[in-house]
Amino acid sequence: MKNAILFLIGWIFCLSAQANQAEIQHLMAFVQQTACEYERNGTRHSGKDALEHIQKKYDYYEDDIQTTEDFIRLSATKSTMSGKEYWVHCPNKKAITSQQWLLDELNRLRQSYQ
């Protein structure tokens, strides 16, 4: 019985990790393909350039990332050096923090599962 419970817990953890990885990959593609500009420390970057930076931070923090929300918080929301938030500037829209922008997309993705 104990082994069955441990197996079940491990299986659930694996499924959760796979779901998180799929969500993270979706968000990375979302950043890369955006027509919006990603602002870091006062300088705007294309989605492709933003993704390169986010990927570096993701690689650095990978061991600390357990959830998709951890990925957003640690890799894509603010400068580690200055502490300044990242902003996203989309055509004909008010600038929004990258954290809110990515959380909104994550919510859209999760709603599409239902």
C-alpha positions in Angstrom: 0.0 0.0 0.0 2.8 2.4 0.9 4.6 1.8 -2.4 1.3 2.4 -4.3 0.8 5.7 -2.6 4.4 6.8 -3.3 4.0 5.7 -6.9 0.8 7.7 -7.2 2.4 10.8 -5.6 5.4 10.5 -8.0 3.0 10.1 -11.0 1.0 13.2 -10.0 4.2 15.2 -9.6 5.4 14.1 -13.1 2.1 15.1 -14.6 2.2 18.4 -12.9 5.8 19.0 -14.0 4.8 18.2 -17.6 1.8 20.6 -17.5 4.0 23.3 -16.1 6.6 22.7 -18.8 4.0 22.9 -21.5 2.7 26.2 -20.1 6.2 27.6 -19.8 6.9 26.7 -23.4 3.6 28.3 -24.5 4.5 31.5 -22.7 8.0 31.6 -24.2 6.5 31.2 -27.7 4.0 33.9 -26.8 6.8 36.3 -25.9 8.9 35.4 -29.0 6.0 35.9 -31.4 4.5 39.1 -30.0 4.3 42.3 -32.0 4.6 44.1 -28.6 7.8 45.5 -27.3 9.3 44.3 -24.0 10.8 47.0 -21.9 13.7 46.2 -19.6 15.4 49.0 -17.6 14.1 51.7 -20.0 15.1 50.0 -23.2 12.6 48.3 -25.5 13.2 45.0 -27.1 11.5 42.8 -29.7 9.8 39.6 -28.5 12.7 37.6 -29.9 15.3 39.6 -28.0 13.1 39.5 -24.8 12.9 35.7 -25.1 16.7 35.4 -25.3 16.9 37.3 -22.0 14.1 35.4 -20.3 15.7 32.1 -21.4 18.9 33.0 -19.8 17.1 33.8 -16.5 15.1 30.6 -16.8 18.2 28.6 -17.2 19.7 30.2 -14.1 16.6 29.8 -11.9 15.4 26.5 -13.3 16.1 24.6 -10.1 13.9 27.1 -8.2 11.0 26.9 -10.7 8.3 24.6 -9.6 5.2 26.2 -11.2 4.5 28.4 -14.2 3.9 31.3 -11.8 7.5 30.7 -10.5 8.7 31.0 -14.1 7.0 34.3 -14.6 8.1 35.7 -11.3 11.7 34.6 -11.5 12.4 34.9 -15.2 10.2 37.5 -16.8 9.0 40.2 -14.5 11.8 42.4 -13.2 15.5 43.1 -13.4 17.6 41.2 -11.0 20.1 44.0 -10.9 18.0 47.1 -10.7 14.8 45.6 -9.3 12.8 47.6 -12.0 9.7 45.9 -13.4 9.6 44.9 -17.0 6.8 46.5 -19.1 5.1 45.4 -22.3 4.1 48.0 -24.9 1.5 46.7 -27.4 0.2 48.7 -30.3 -2.9 50.8 -29.4 -2.9 49.6 -25.8 -1.8 51.0 -22.5 1.6 49.6 -21.2 1.3 46.8 -18.8 3.7 45.0 -16.5 5.2 41.9 -18.1 3.9 40.0 -15.0 0.3 40.9 -15.6 0.7 40.4 -19.4 2.0 36.9 -18.9 -0.5 36.0 -16.1 -3.3 37.1 -18.4 -2.0 34.9 -21.2 -1.6 32.0 -18.7 -5.2 32.4 -17.6 -6.3 32.4 -21.3 -4.4 29.2 -21.9 -5.8 27.5 -18.8 -9.3 28.6 -19.7 -8.8 27.0 -23.1 -8.3 23.6 -21.4 -11.9 23.7 -20.1 
